[in-house]
Amino acid sequence: MALGDRKLFTYIYDFGDNWQHRVKVEKILPPDPDLRSPICLAGRNACPPEDVGGGPGYIEFLEAIADPSHEDHEQLLEWCGGSFDPNAFDLAAVNERLAEFEF
């Protein structure tokens, strides 16, 4: 995709839940002939669990897992694998996934 002068764009993931991601391009480097897949240099926050229900569902999910007295607390923790840190970002895991997209 040629960005031209555009440095900010919106990526929509899962049209049903309408997750909108604002992507800011900070720098475009010359092509590296040794690079065979895209790489991520930095990021913030964890991806919400699949099928959590879009923005409103994600907010409800975070409230429930943060409150041990919430009626859905245990069920939602089990559903998401036992724990969830919304502030986590695993750069190595992101780049491992991106390595699947060779060009």
C-alpha positions as CSV (number, residue, x, y, z in Angstrom):
1,M,0.0,0.0,0.0
2,A,1.4,3.4,-1.0
3,L,0.8,5.8,1.8
4,G,2.0,9.0,0.1
5,D,1.6,11.8,2.6
6,R,-0.8,9.9,4.8
7,K,0.7,9.2,8.2
8,L,-2.5,8.1,10.0
9,F,-5.1,5.6,8.9
10,T,-7.8,3.4,10.4
11,Y,-7.8,-0.3,10.1
12,I,-11.1,-2.1,10.8
13,Y,-10.9,-5.6,12.2
14,D,-14.0,-7.8,12.5
15,F,-16.7,-5.8,10.8
16,G,-19.3,-7.4,13.0
17,D,-17.8,-6.0,16.2
18,N,-16.3,-3.0,14.3
19,W,-12.9,-2.9,16.0
20,Q,-11.3,0.3,14.7
21,H,-7.5,0.6,15.1
22,R,-5.8,3.9,14.4
23,V,-2.4,3.3,12.9
24,K,0.2,6.0,12.9
25,V,3.1,5.6,10.4
26,E,6.1,7.3,12.1
27,K,8.7,6.5,9.5
28,I,9.0,4.8,6.2
29,L,12.4,3.2,5.6
30,P,14.0,2.2,2.3
31,P,13.3,-1.4,1.4
32,D,15.7,-3.9,2.9
33,P,16.5,-6.7,0.4
34,D,17.3,-9.1,3.3
35,L,14.0,-8.5,5.0
36,R,11.6,-11.3,4.1
37,S,8.6,-10.5,6.4
38,P,7.1,-7.4,8.1
39,I,8.3,-6.5,11.6
40,C,6.8,-4.6,14.4
41,L,9.1,-2.2,16.3
42,A,6.9,-1.3,19.2
43,G,3.3,-1.4,20.4
44,R,1.0,-1.1,23.4
45,N,-1.7,-3.1,25.1
46,A,-3.0,-6.6,24.6
47,C,-5.5,-7.7,21.9
48,P,-8.9,-8.1,23.3
49,P,-10.1,-11.8,23.3
50,E,-11.8,-13.0,20.2
51,D,-15.6,-12.6,20.2
52,V,-15.6,-10.5,23.3
53,G,-18.4,-8.3,21.8
54,G,-16.7,-5.2,20.4
55,G,-15.9,-2.2,22.5
56,P,-18.9,-2.4,24.9
57,G,-18.3,-6.1,25.4
58,Y,-14.6,-5.5,26.1
59,I,-15.4,-2.9,28.7
60,E,-17.8,-5.2,30.4
61,F,-15.3,-8.0,30.2
62,L,-12.5,-5.9,31.8
63,E,-14.9,-4.8,34.6
64,A,-15.9,-8.4,35.3
65,I,-12.4,-9.8,35.5
66,A,-11.2,-7.0,37.7
67,D,-14.0,-7.5,40.2
68,P,-13.9,-10.9,42.0
69,S,-17.4,-10.2,43.3
70,H,-18.8,-9.8,39.8
71,E,-21.2,-12.6,38.9
72,D,-19.4,-13.4,35.7
73,H,-15.8,-13.1,37.1
74,E,-14.9,-16.7,37.3
75,Q,-16.6,-17.7,34.1
76,L,-14.9,-15.0,32.1
77,L,-11.5,-15.8,33.5
78,E,-11.9,-19.4,32.6
79,W,-13.2,-18.4,29.1
80,C,-10.1,-16.3,28.4
81,G,-7.6,-18.9,29.7
82,G,-7.3,-18.0,33.4
83,S,-5.9,-14.5,33.3
84,F,-5.8,-11.4,31.1
85,D,-3.6,-8.3,31.3
86,P,-5.0,-5.6,29.1
87,N,-1.7,-3.7,29.3
88,A,0.5,-6.6,28.2
89,F,2.2,-6.4,24.8
90,D,4.6,-9.1,23.7
91,L,6.7,-7.8,20.9
92,A,8.4,-11.1,20.3
93,A,5.0,-12.9,19.9
94,V,3.8,-10.2,17.5
95,N,6.9,-10.6,15.3
96,E,6.6,-14.4,15.4
97,R,3.1,-14.1,14.0
98,L,4.3,-11.5,11.4
99,A,7.0,-13.9,10.3
100,E,4.3,-16.1,8.9
101,F,3.7,-13.5,6.2
102,E,6.8,-13.9,4.0
103,F,7.2,-11.8,0.8
